[in-house]
Amino acid sequence: MPISSKYAILSNDKKTIVLPDDVQQWLIGADRFVVVMEHDELILKKTHVPRALDEIVKRDTPPISSDDLDALIHESRK
């Protein structure tokens, strides 16, 4: 992706930043971000939040095998 060189716009209430269209396209599929501020720079990085264990293993299912548990552990470390 090329570097965006268009302006982002800060809302009047100073709570929302409107990003250029190409940056918005880059954000598709992400809903959480790390924001780093350093001097006059603001860095926005996509994060990948692992699914909660409750989403992966349902309470009404039988216990999972050790191989499946190992696979879940490896998935969460990616």
Secondary structure, 3 states (H helix, E strand, C coil): CCCCCCCCEECCCCCCEECCHHHHHHCCCCCCEEEEEECCEEEEEECCCCCCHHHHCCCCCCCCCHHHHHHHHHHHCC
